[in-house]
Amino acid sequence: MARQITVTGMSCGGCEQSVEDALEAIGGVESATANRETETATVEGDADTDDLLAAVEDAGYEASA
């Protein structure tokens, strides 16, 4: 299942990669793609939304569902 979360604070490709790495480290995530221009991250898998938001915040960005 794909879902999209809002991620603010990304300013470069490295930021996108950091968010993707943080999300992909969560159990149940099959893949993640971040886009700084749309301030979103798209996640494939069945991970808990709260876990996804916490991972992004732990990486230093603001996240909301």
FENFEN-V783159 format. One record per pair of residues at least 24 apart in sequence whose ideal C-beta (glycine too) atoms are under 6 Angstrom apart, sorted by the first residue. I is the first residue (numbers start at 1). J is the second residue. Records with the same first field share a line. If there is no record, write none. Layout:
# FENFEN-V783159
I=J, J
This chain:
# FENFEN-V783159
2=42, 44
3=43
4=40, 42
5=41, 63, 65
6=39, 64
7=39, 41, 56, 61, 63
8=39, 62
9=61, 62
10=36
18=59
19=56
22=55, 56, 59
23=55
26=51, 55
